[in-house]
Amino acid sequence: MPDAVPDGTDIEVSGERSIGAGSIGLAVSGDVRFVNLPPQAEHWAREVKAPPNTVNLPGSASGVFVGREDALDRLRDMLTDSGDAAVTQTGAVHGLGGIGKSTLALHYAVRYRDAYTLVWWINAEAPELIEAGLAALATRLCPHWACGATAEERTAWAVAWLQWHPGWLLVFDNVEHPDRLRPYLGSLPGGHHLATSRKATGWHTIGPTLPLDLLGPAASADLLCKIAYGRRTPTPEQREEAEALAAELGYLPLALEQAGAYLHQTGKEITAYRRALPRMLSRHSEGTDPERTVARVWNQSLKAIRERDPLAVTLLNAAAWLAPDNIPRALLTPLAPDPNGAVDAVDEALGVLHSYNMITLSGRTFSVHRLLQVVLRTPVPGTDHSATGRTAAEQALLASLPPSGDPLSATTRQGDELMPHITALATNLPPASATDTTIKLFDRAAIQARKAGQRARAVPLFEAILAQCVRVLGDTHPHTLRSRNNLASAYREAGDLVRAVPLFEATLAQCVRVLGDTHPDTLISRNNLAYAYRQAGQRARAVPLFEATLAQRVRVLGDTHPDTLISRNNLAYAYRDMGDLVRAVPLFEATLAQCVRVLGDTHSDTLISRNNLASAYREAGDLVRAVPLFEATLAQRVRVLGNTHPSTLISRSNLAYAYRAAGELARAVPLFEATLAQCVRVLGNTHPSTLISRNNLAYAYRDMGDLARAVPLFEATLAQRVRVLGDTHPDTLRSRNNLARLKAVEGEAAASPDASKGS
């Protein structure tokens, strides 16, 4: 069972995504031969005029349309711009299924139909469908002839009519292969062609493209509210919930429309819909074309992709269980059927997925739309894509984890790359569904995270492991108790003391009852609870527990056992926290001497002890001994643990603090600024260690006389500490006192000119 060891501040790491989308463009291309028409049919093709307002648009464009006005204007400019090759003009909208390509094309057609002699919508998913759409145009314009003609003749007639009568708009919806439009584009120079396609590639030889991206956050919430609430104005709370739901739906118009229609019909609150999001994704709503539901849209793309490259579907189903961003290409190579050509096969398969806008490629990595991941993870009766995708993801991750014996620097680098994907798998895992492979993966990843000082990142893994231990071994099995301790430690390292302390208390009570009062695991549990109490500011409860643990370890394990050294260090730290340096300093000195003799000069616990002794010297005002000890500790940690290990960040912060205490602000401030930036990036803005770092930087600014930067930093720290630690935590009280004194100084500085005027 791992032991918690205090070391000043605890610091941890974390990570982040983007998505690509659509295009619209112009095209001119080659010629084609159609069947020969009878002379009478050719006559009708020349002489028949299209009745006013001849359109065949699907549905109506009278619905809600937000966030696309700029795209609509750009599309109009593209289709009306006359260049040297602009006799035939074509727009091609491409993007991820559900992005709103067809909706944009439909609104364009409706808004500008008076500018055209005819507007004709054609399903262009396959060549035969294009021909059928043109044949339908012949039937509309010349029914008396078309009813007796073959399909090929009707298609040829429509092309002839379009050649004789310029000024029309053809909309080719859902083009699978851009090359299939070439015959029509080259033969029909007298109007505008607007195509929509899920494919991002293949248009460069046909014409320019216009990217169509996701809706923005505000426009997404507008769309959702207008559909869900109709003419009613949403309350501020409803608007806030709509913004949250829009973010969860990835700002995807199709998903927003489906969600809004469901909410409008059922009257259900958005909060309830968000809870049931995975189940709702496959639900159809009246008034929404079932072919346009999220799952059905993406299923259509998957069918086409499977025909081209089955491996592409395997990779996509696996990626559904990973984090949406920064998925390494190399991670998926174990899923290729032939290990010898795995890299090339994976690259080709990802290229197919990219061409259908199912993923966004970015160098060595790629990303997947969050909502697509949810759809692919949701089980569908009669299919096994969800389960097989999860199994593939587990196999790929397990194969990619570095061996436990690899150097810490190498495993940390790989862990940084893989951990977001392993924790995403753990977070998305259905209850009680972990397999032996799942737990093996989580266990190996959790061990590496602990060794790298990144246990806080692995919270979902520890939660899944504990749930599996309880289910398989029972609530009080020794492995379950260790697992519970590890989860509590992960909560503590993540700054979540609200969940950590009760879990440590429960673990200690169970250890005492099951293992006995002096069992090594019980002593570890007692030490960890004491440390959590100290971190929560409950020093009156922490010190007696540290004293009891040290006494028991000396008696049971001996005076120089590594666990005894940990307890001695922890008790000294608790004394220091209480301001009792008379007892703390000698205990730290004795601990360091024993650590060097027993563990070696660069052991992690020796480095912790050296850091803590330096802190005690600093608090005792002995900077002559403190600063060199901090510098030595930082240098050793950089060399042994790496530049961004949590303990290295602690040493950097402590050295900056010592420089400040020594009046060397020119050295202290840049070090404080760098440490705060790393804490924010790695731990988040409100982690306790980030708050300490922010507080220390504010102090340094104050010492420089830079109150304009110091006061806002103190105010931010106080507000965050109240929210995170509570109103009566010692650190909160310290922040409140610091801010009050600083504002008093600021007030005196502001008042002094007036006072001098009055005298």
C-alpha positions in Angstrom: 0.0 0.0 0.0 1.6 3.3 -1.0 2.3 5.8 1.8 1.5 9.5 1.6 4.6 11.7 2.2 4.2 15.4 2.7 6.5 17.7 0.7 5.4 21.3 1.0 2.8 21.5 -1.8 1.3 18.7 -3.9 1.2 19.3 -7.6 -0.4 17.3 -10.5 -0.8 17.2 -14.3 -3.6 17.3 -16.9 -4.5 17.9 -20.6 -7.2 19.3 -23.8 -9.3 19.5 -28.6 -10.6 20.9 -31.9 -12.5 19.9 -34.9 -12.4 20.4 -38.6 -15.4 20.8 -40.8 -16.8 21.7 -44.2 -16.3 23.3 -47.5 -18.0 25.1 -50.4 -16.5 25.7 -53.8 -16.6 26.4 -57.6 -15.9 23.9 -60.3 -15.5 23.6 -64.1 -14.8 20.3 -65.8 -14.9 17.9 -68.8 -17.5 16.7 -71.2 -19.8 13.6 -71.4 -21.9 11.8 -74.0 -25.6 11.2 -73.3 -28.0 9.1 -75.3 -29.3 10.7 -78.5 -32.8 12.2 -78.2 -35.5 12.0 -80.8 -36.0 15.2 -82.8 -39.3 15.9 -81.0 -37.7 15.6 -77.6 -35.0 18.0 -78.6 -37.6 20.5 -79.8 -39.4 20.3 -76.4 -36.1 20.8 -74.7 -35.5 24.0 -76.6 -39.1 25.4 -76.3 -40.4 24.4 -72.9 -40.1 27.2 -70.3 -39.9 26.5 -66.6 -43.0 27.8 -64.8 -42.3 30.5 -62.3 -41.1 29.2 -58.9 -40.2 25.8 -60.2 -38.5 24.1 -57.2 -38.3 20.7 -55.6 -36.7 21.6 -52.3 -36.8 18.9 -49.6 -39.0 20.1 -46.7 -39.1 23.7 -45.8 -36.5 26.2 -44.9 -38.9 28.1 -42.7 -37.4 26.6 -39.5 -34.8 28.1 -37.2 -31.6 29.3 -38.9 -28.9 30.8 -36.8 -25.2 31.3 -36.8 -24.8 30.8 -40.6 -25.4 34.2 -42.1 -21.7 34.8 -42.9 -21.5 31.4 -44.6 -24.6 32.2 -46.6 -23.1 35.5 -47.7 -19.8 33.9 -48.7 -21.6 31.2 -50.6 -23.6 33.8 -52.5 -20.4 35.7 -53.4 -18.8 32.5 -54.6 -21.7 31.6 -56.9 -22.1 35.1 -58.3 -18.5 36.0 -58.8 -17.6 36.1 -62.5 -14.0 35.2 -63.3 -12.3 34.0 -66.5 -13.5 30.4 -65.9 -16.8 31.4 -64.3 -19.1 30.3 -67.1 -20.0 27.3 -64.9 -20.0 27.9 -61.2 -20.3 25.3 -58.6 -20.3 25.4 -54.8 -19.4 22.4 -52.8 -20.3 22.3 -49.1 -18.6 19.5 -47.2 -18.3 18.6 -43.5 -19.0 16.1 -40.8 -22.5 14.5 -40.9 -24.9 16.8 -39.1 -22.8 19.9 -39.4 -25.6 21.7 -41.3 -24.3 21.4 -44.9 -27.7 20.5 -46.4 -29.4 23.1 -44.2 -27.1 25.8 -45.5 -27.7 24.8 -49.1 -31.5 24.7 -48.5 -31.6 28.2 -47.0 -29.4 29.5 -49.8 -31.8 28.0 -52.4 -34.9 29.5 -50.7 -33.4 32.9 -50.1 -32.1 33.3 -53.6 -34.6 31.3 -55.6 -36.1 34.4 -57.2 -32.7 35.0 -58.8 -32.9 31.7 -60.7 -35.2 30.4 -63.4 -35.3 27.1 -61.7 -34.0 25.5 -58.5 -33.6 21.7 -58.5 -32.4 19.5 -55.6 -30.7 16.2 -56.5 -29.7 13.4 -54.2 -26.1 12.9 -55.3 -25.0 10.0 -53.1 -24.6 7.7 -56.1 -24.5 8.1 -59.9 -27.9 6.5 -60.4 -29.5 8.8 -57.9 -28.0 11.8 -59.8 -29.5 10.5 -63.0 -32.9 9.9 -61.2 -32.9 13.5 -60.0 -32.3 14.8 -63.5 -34.9 12.4 -64.9 -37.4 13.8 -62.4 -36.7 17.3 -63.8 -37.7 16.1 -67.2 -40.9 14.7 -65.8 -41.8 18.0 -64.1 -41.1 20.2 -67.1 -42.3 17.9 -70.0 -44.7 15.3 -68.5 -46.5 14.6 -71.8 -43.3 13.4 -73.3 -41.4 12.0 -70.3 -44.1 9.6 -69.2 -43.3 7.4 -72.3 -39.5 7.8 -72.2 -36.8 5.7 -70.7 -34.8 6.9 -67.6 -31.7 7.5 -69.7 -33.7 9.6 -72.2 -35.3 11.6 -69.4 -31.8 12.3 -68.0 -30.5 13.4 -71.4 -33.5 15.6 -71.9 -33.0 17.4 -68.6 -29.3 18.0 -69.5 -30.4 19.4 -72.9 -33.0 21.6 -71.3 -30.4 23.0 -68.8 -28.1 23.7 -71.7 -30.8 25.7 -73.6 -32.1 27.6 -70.6 -29.4 29.3 -68.4 -29.9 30.9 -65.1 -30.8 27.9 -62.9 -29.4 26.4 -59.7 -28.7 22.7 -59.3 -28.1 21.4 -55.7 -26.2 18.1 -55.6 -26.8 16.9 -52.0 -24.5 14.5 -50.3 -21.9 13.9 -53.0 -19.8 10.8 -52.2 -17.3 11.1 -55.0 -16.6 14.6 -56.3 -15.3 13.2 -59.6 -18.8 11.9 -60.4 -20.0 15.5 -60.9 -17.5 16.2 -63.6 -19.7 15.1 -66.5 -22.5 17.5 -65.5 -20.3 20.4 -64.6 -18.5 20.3 -67.9 -21.7 20.0 -69.9 -23.8 22.5 -68.1 -22.1 26.0 -68.1 -25.3 28.1 -68.0 -26.1 28.1 -64.3 -24.9 27.5 -60.7 -24.0 24.1 -59.2 -24.1 23.8 -55.4 -23.0 20.5 -53.9 -22.9 19.2 -50.4 -20.5 16.4 -49.3 -19.2 14.7 -46.2 -15.9 14.4 -48.0 -13.2 17.1 -47.4 -10.9 16.0 -50.1 -11.2 15.6 -53.9 -12.4 19.1 -54.7 -9.1 20.7 -55.4 -9.2 19.9 -59.1 -12.9 20.9 -59.3 -13.0 24.2 -57.6 -12.4 26.2 -54.4 -14.1 25.3 -51.2 -15.7 27.2 -48.3 -15.1 25.7 -44.8 -18.3 25.1 -42.9 -17.5 24.7 -39.2 -19.4 23.9 -36.0 -21.8 26.6 -34.7 -20.3 28.9 -32.1 -21.4 28.5 -28.4 -23.8 31.4 -28.4 -25.4 30.5 -31.8 -25.7 26.9 -30.6 -27.6 27.9 -27.5 -29.8 30.3 -29.6 -30.7 27.4 -31.9 -31.5 25.0 -29.0 -33.6 27.6 -27.2 -35.6 28.7 -30.2 -36.5 25.1 -31.1 -37.1 24.0 -27.5 -39.0 27.0 -26.2 -40.6 28.4 -29.4 -41.8 31.9 -28.8 -41.2 31.8 -25.1 -38.1 33.6 -23.8 -36.0 31.1 -21.7 -35.1 32.0 -18.1 -31.5 32.7 -17.3 -31.3 29.3 -15.7 -32.7 27.7 -18.8 -30.3 29.6 -21.0 -27.4 28.5 -18.8 -28.6 24.8 -19.1 -28.9 25.2 -22.9 -25.3 26.5 -23.1 -24.1 23.5 -21.1 -26.1 21.0 -23.3 -24.9 22.7 -26.5 -21.3 22.1 -25.3 -22.0 18.5 -24.5 -23.5 18.1 -28.0 -20.4 19.5 -29.5 -22.2 22.5 -31.0 -23.3 20.2 -33.8 -26.4 21.6 -35.5 -28.1 18.3 -36.3 -27.8 17.1 -32.7 -29.0 20.5 -31.4 -32.0 20.3 -33.7 -32.8 16.7 -32.5 -32.4 17.7 -28.8 -34.5 20.9 -29.3 -37.3 19.0 -31.0 -37.4 16.4 -28.3 -37.5 19.0 -25.5 -40.2 21.0 -27.3 -42.5 18.0 -27.8 -42.0 16.4 -24.3 -41.7 19.5 -22.2 -38.8 17.8 -20.5 -36.2 20.0 -18.8 -32.8 20.3 -20.3 -31.2 19.0 -17.0 -33.1 15.7 -17.4 -32.2 15.4 -21.1 -28.5 15.9 -20.2 -28.6 13.0 -17.7 -30.0 10.7 -20.4 -27.9 12.0 -23.3 -26.5 8.7 -24.5 -30.0 7.1 -24.5 -31.6 10.1 -26.3 -29.2 10.1 -29.2 -31.0 7.4 -31.0 -34.5 8.7 -30.3 -36.5 10.2 -33.2 -38.8 13.1 -32.8 -41.8 14.0 -34.8 -41.1 16.9 -37.2 -37.5 15.8 -37.6 -36.7 13.6 -40.6 -35.7 10.2 -39.1 -32.9 10.0 -41.7 -31.4 13.0 -40.1 -31.1 11.7 -36.6 -27.5 11.7 -35.3 -27.0 7.9 -35.3 -28.6 7.4 -38.7 -26.5 10.2 -40.3 -23.2 8.7 -39.1 -24.3 5.2 -39.8 -24.7 6.2 -43.5 -21.1 7.4 -43.5 -19.9 4.2 -41.8 -21.5 2.0 -44.4 -19.6 3.7 -47.2 -16.3 3.7 -45.1 -16.7 0.0 -44.4 -16.9 -0.8 -48.1 -13.7 1.1 -48.7 -11.6 0.0 -45.7 -12.9 -2.2 -42.9 -9.9 -1.3 -40.8 -11.1 2.3 -40.8 -14.3 1.3 -39.0 -12.3 -0.7 -36.5 -10.1 2.2 -35.7 -13.1 4.6 -35.4 -14.9 2.3 -33.0 -11.8 2.0 -30.9 -11.3 5.8 -30.9 -14.8 6.3 -29.6 -13.5 5.0 -26.2 -10.5 7.3 -26.1 -10.2 11.0 -25.3 -11.5 13.0 -28.3 -8.2 14.9 -28.9 -4.6 14.1 -29.6 -5.1 10.4 -30.3 -1.6 9.1 -31.4 -1.7 7.4 -34.8 0.9 4.9 -33.4 -1.5 3.9 -30.6 -3.8 2.2 -33.1 -1.1 0.2 -35.0 -1.6 -2.9 -32.9 -5.1 -3.1 -34.4 -3.9 -3.6 -37.9 -4.2 -7.2 -39.1 -0.7 -7.4 -40.6 2.1 -6.2 -38.1 4.6 -5.8 -41.0 2.4 -3.2 -42.7 0.6 -1.8 -39.7 1.8 1.8 -40.0 0.9 2.1 -43.6 -2.5 0.3 -43.1 -3.4 2.6 -40.2 -2.4 5.7 -42.1 -4.5 4.7 -45.1 -7.5 3.9 -42.9 -7.2 7.2 -41.0 -7.0 8.9 -44.4 -10.3 7.4 -45.4 -11.9 8.5 -42.1 -10.5 12.0 -42.6 -11.9 12.2 -46.2 -15.4 11.6 -44.7 -14.8 14.1 -41.9 -15.2 11.5 -39.3 -11.8 12.6 -37.8 -9.5 15.5 -38.0 -5.9 14.7 -38.8 -3.1 16.7 -37.3 0.4 15.4 -37.8 1.1 12.5 -35.5 -2.3 12.7 -33.9 -6.0 12.9 -34.8 -9.2 14.0 -33.1 -12.8 12.6 -33.1 -16.0 14.6 -32.6 -17.3 14.0 -29.0 -20.8 13.4 -30.1 -19.7 10.9 -32.7 -17.9 9.1 -29.9 -21.1 9.0 -27.7 -23.1 7.6 -30.7 -20.5 4.8 -31.3 -20.2 3.9 -27.6 -24.0 3.6 -27.2 -25.1 -0.1 -27.6 -27.5 -0.8 -30.4 -29.6 -4.0 -30.4 -28.4 -6.4 -33.0 -24.9 -4.9 -33.4 -21.7 -5.3 -31.4 -19.7 -2.2 -32.6 -19.7 -0.7 -29.0 -18.3 -3.8 -27.3 -15.8 -4.6 -30.1 -14.6 -1.0 -30.1 -14.0 -1.0 -26.4 -12.1 -4.3 -26.6 -10.0 -2.9 -29.4 -9.2 0.3 -27.4 -8.2 -1.7 -24.4 -5.9 -3.9 -26.4 -4.3 -1.0 -28.2 -3.7 0.9 -24.9 -2.3 -2.2 -23.1 0.1 -2.9 -26.0 1.3 0.8 -26.0 2.0 1.1 -22.2 5.8 1.2 -21.6 7.3 -1.7 -19.5 7.4 -0.9 -15.8 11.1 -1.2 -15.8 11.7 1.6 -18.3 13.4 4.8 -17.1 11.0 7.2 -15.3 11.5 10.0 -17.9 10.5 7.7 -20.7 7.4 6.3 -18.9 6.4 9.8 -17.9 6.5 11.0 -21.5 4.5 8.1 -22.7 2.2 8.4 -19.7 1.5 12.0 -20.6 0.5 10.9 -24.1 -1.6 7.8 -23.1 -3.1 8.8 -19.7 -5.9 11.0 -21.1 -7.0 8.1 -23.3 -6.9 5.5 -20.5 -8.8 7.8 -18.1 -11.4 8.5 -20.8 -11.9 4.7 -21.2 -12.4 4.4 -17.4 -14.8 7.4 -17.3 -16.9 6.0 -20.1 -17.0 2.4 -18.8 -20.5 1.1 -18.2 -21.0 0.0 -14.5 -19.9 -3.5 -13.5 -18.4 -4.1 -17.0 -14.7 -4.2 -16.3 -12.9 -7.3 -17.6 -9.6 -8.8 -16.5 -8.0 -7.0 -19.4 -9.6 -3.7 -18.3 -8.3 -4.0 -14.7 -4.8 -5.1 -15.9 -4.7 -2.0 -18.1 -5.9 0.3 -15.3 -3.6 -1.3 -12.7 -0.5 -0.9 -14.8 -1.4 2.7 -15.8 -2.1 3.6 -12.1 1.2 2.2 -10.9 3.1 4.3 -13.5 1.1 7.4 -12.6 2.0 6.9 -9.0 5.7 6.4 -9.8 5.6 9.6 -11.9 3.9 11.6 -9.2 0.8 11.9 -11.3 -1.7 9.9 -9.2 -4.3 12.7 -9.3 -4.6 12.2 -13.1 -5.5 8.6 -12.5 -8.6 9.1 -10.3 -11.0 7.4 -12.7 -8.6 4.4 -12.9 -8.5 4.1 -9.1 -12.3 4.4 -8.9 -12.7 1.6 -11.5 -10.2 -0.7 -9.7 -11.9 -0.2 -6.3 -15.3 -0.9 -7.8 -13.9 -4.2 -9.3 -12.3 -5.2 -6.0 -15.5 -4.6 -4.0 -17.5 -6.6 -6.6 -15.1 -9.5 -6.9 -13.3 -9.7 -3.5 -15.7 -8.0 -1.1 -15.7 -4.8 0.9 -13.1 -5.8 3.5 -10.6 -7.9 1.6 -7.0 -6.6 2.0 -6.7 -5.8 -1.7 -9.9 -3.8 -1.4 -8.6 -1.9 1.5 -5.4 -1.1 -0.4 -7.5 0.0 -3.4 -9.6 2.3 -1.2 -6.4 3.9 0.3 -5.1 4.5 -3.2 -8.3 6.2 -4.3 -8.3 8.4 -1.2 -4.7 9.3 -1.9 -5.5 10.2 -5.5 -8.4 12.4 -4.3 -6.0 14.1 -1.9 -3.4 14.7 -4.6 -6.1 16.1 -6.8 -6.9 18.6 -4.0 -10.3 16.9 -3.4 -10.2 16.7 0.4 -13.9 16.6 0.7 -13.8 13.1 -0.7 -10.4 12.1 0.5 -10.8 12.5 4.3 -14.0 10.4 4.7 -12.4 7.7 2.5 -9.2 7.7 4.6 -11.3 7.5 7.8 -13.3 4.6 6.5 -10.2 2.8 5.3 -8.5 3.2 8.7 -11.5 1.9 10.6 -11.7 -1.2 8.3 -8.0 -1.8 8.6 -8.1 -1.8 12.4 -11.1 -4.2 12.4 -9.8 -6.6 9.7 -6.0 -6.4 10.0 -5.4 -5.3 13.5 -4.1 -2.0 15.1 -0.4 -2.5 14.3 -0.5 -4.2 10.9 1.8 -2.3 8.4 -1.2 -1.4 6.2 -3.0 -0.1 9.2 0.0 2.1 10.1 0.1 3.4 6.6 -3.6 4.2 6.7 -3.2 6.0 10.0 -0.3 8.1 8.6 -2.3 8.9 5.5 -5.3 10.1 7.4 -3.1 12.3 9.6 -1.6 13.8 6.5 -5.0 14.5 5.0 -6.1 16.1 8.3 -3.0 18.3 8.2 -3.7 19.3 4.6 -7.3 20.1 5.5 -6.0 22.5 8.2 -7.2 20.2 11.1 -3.8 20.2 12.9 -5.2 19.4 16.3 -6.4 16.0 14.9 -3.3 15.5 12.7 -0.5 15.8 15.3 -1.7 13.1 17.8 -2.2 10.7 14.9 1.3 11.3 13.5 2.8 10.9 17.1 0.9 7.6 17.6 1.9 6.3 14.1 5.6 7.1 14.8 5.6 5.4 18.2 3.9 2.3 16.7 6.4 2.1 13.7 9.4 2.4 16.0 8.1 -0.5 18.1 6.9 -2.7 15.2 9.3 -1.9 12.4 12.4 -0.5 14.0 14.0 2.9 14.3 15.5 3.1 10.8 12.8 1.3 8.7 11.8 3.5 5.7 8.2 3.7 6.9 9.5 4.9 10.3 11.6 7.6 8.6 8.4 8.7 6.7 6.6 9.0 10.0 9.4 10.9 11.7 9.4 13.4 8.7 5.7 13.8 8.8 5.6 14.5 12.6 8.4 17.1 12.2 6.3 18.6 9.4 3.3 18.8 11.6 5.3 20.5 14.4 6.6 23.0 11.8 3.0 23.7 10.7 2.1 24.5 14.3 5.0 26.9 14.5 6.9 24.6 16.9 10.3 24.9 15.3 12.1 23.9 18.5 10.8 20.4 18.1 10.6 20.4 14.3 14.2 21.3 13.3 16.0 18.6 15.3 13.5 16.0 14.1 14.1 17.1 10.4 17.9 17.0 10.9 17.8 13.5 12.4 15.5 12.3 9.7 17.7 13.6 6.9 20.8 12.0 8.4 19.0 8.6 8.7 17.6 8.9 5.1 21.0 9.6 3.6 22.5 6.6 5.6 19.7 4.1 5.0 18.2 5.2 1.6 21.0 7.0 -0.2 21.6 10.7 -1.1 19.3 10.9 -4.1 16.4 8.6 -2.9 13.0 10.4 -3.3 12.4 10.3 0.4 15.9 11.7 1.1 15.1 14.6 -1.3 11.8 15.2 0.5 13.6 15.3 3.8 16.2 17.7 2.6 13.5 20.0 1.2 11.6 20.0 4.5 14.7 20.7 6.5 15.5 23.6 4.2 11.9 24.9 4.8 12.3 24.6 8.6 15.6 26.6 8.4 13.9 29.2 6.3 11.0 29.6 8.8 13.6 29.8 11.6 15.2 32.7 9.7 18.3 30.8 8.9 18.6 31.6 5.2 22.3 31.0 5.2 21.6 27.3 5.6 18.2 27.3 3.9 19.0 28.7 0.4 21.9 26.4 -0.5 19.8 23.4 0.7 16.9 24.4 -1.5 19.2 24.9 -4.5 20.8 21.5 -4.0 17.4 19.8 -3.7 16.1 21.5 -6.8 19.2 20.5 -8.8 18.9 16.9 -7.6 15.2 16.7 -8.4 15.7 18.1 -11.9 18.4 15.5 -12.5 16.6 12.5 -10.9 12.9 13.2 -11.5 12.8 15.5 -14.4 11.9 19.2 -14.9 8.1 18.9 -14.5 7.8 16.3 -11.8 5.5 17.5 -9.0 8.3 17.4 -6.5 10.5 19.4 -8.8 7.8 22.1 -9.1 7.6 22.1 -5.3 11.4 22.7 -5.0 11.2 25.5 -7.5 8.5 27.2 -5.6 10.3 26.8 -2.3 13.6 28.2 -3.7 11.7 31.2 -5.1 10.2 31.7 -1.6 13.7 31.5 0.0 15.0 34.1 -2.5 12.1 36.4 -1.6 12.8 36.0 2.1 16.4 36.8 1.4 15.4 40.0 -0.4 16.5 38.7 -3.8 13.3 39.7 -5.6 15.0 39.8 -9.0 15.5 36.1 -8.7 12.3 35.3 -6.9 9.7 36.9 -9.0 10.5 35.1 -12.4 10.7 31.8 -10.5 7.3 32.4 -8.8 5.7 33.4 -12.2 7.0 30.3 -13.9 5.8 28.1 -11.1 2.3 29.6 -11.1 2.0 29.2 -14.9 3.0 25.5 -14.5 0.5 24.9 -11.7 -2.3 26.4 -13.6 -1.5 24.4 -16.7 -0.9 21.2 -14.9 -3.3 21.2 -11.9 -6.0 23.7 -12.9 -6.8 27.1 -11.6 -8.2 26.2 -8.2 -6.0 23.4 -7.0 -4.7 24.1 -3.5 -1.1 24.1 -4.8 -2.0 26.6 -7.5 -3.6 28.8 -4.8 -0.4 28.7 -2.7 1.6 29.6 -5.8 -0.7 32.5 -6.7 -0.5 33.7 -3.1 3.3 33.6 -3.1 3.5 35.5 -6.3 1.2 38.2 -4.9 3.5 38.5 -1.9 6.5 39.0 -4.2 4.7 41.7 -6.1 3.8 43.4 -2.8 7.4 43.3 -1.7 8.3 45.1 -5.0 5.8 47.8 -4.2 3.7 46.7 -7.2 0.3 46.9 -5.5 -1.5 47.2 -8.9 -0.6 43.5 -9.6 -0.5 42.3 -6.0 -4.0 43.3 -4.9 -6.0 41.6 -7.7 -3.9 38.4 -7.2 -4.6 38.4 -3.4 -8.3 39.0 -4.1 -8.5 36.1 -6.6 -6.7 33.8 -4.2 -9.0 34.7 -1.3 -12.2 34.1 -3.4 -10.9 30.8 -4.7 -9.8 29.6 -1.2 -13.2 30.4 0.2 -14.8 28.4 -2.5 -12.3 25.5 -2.5 -11.1 25.2 1.1 -14.0 26.8 3.0 -14.3 30.1 5.0 -12.5 28.9 8.1 -9.5 27.0 6.6 -6.2 28.4 8.0 -5.1 29.3 4.5 -8.3 31.2 3.8 -7.9 33.1 7.1 -4.3 33.9 6.1 -5.4 35.2 2.7 -8.1 37.3 4.2 -5.6 38.9 6.7 -3.1 39.5 3.9 -5.6 41.2 1.7 -6.9 43.4 4.6 -3.4 44.6 5.5 -2.5 45.2 1.9 -5.7 47.3 1.3 -4.9 49.3 4.4 -1.5 50.1 3.0 -3.0 50.9 -0.4 -5.5 53.2 1.3 -2.8 55.0 3.2 -0.8 55.5 0.0 -3.9 56.9 -1.8 -4.8 59.3 1.2 -1.3 60.7 1.8 -1.4 63.3 -1.1 -4.7 64.7 0.2 -3.3 64.9 3.7 -0.3 66.9 2.6 -2.6 69.3 0.7 -4.6 69.9 3.8 -1.6 70.7 6.1 
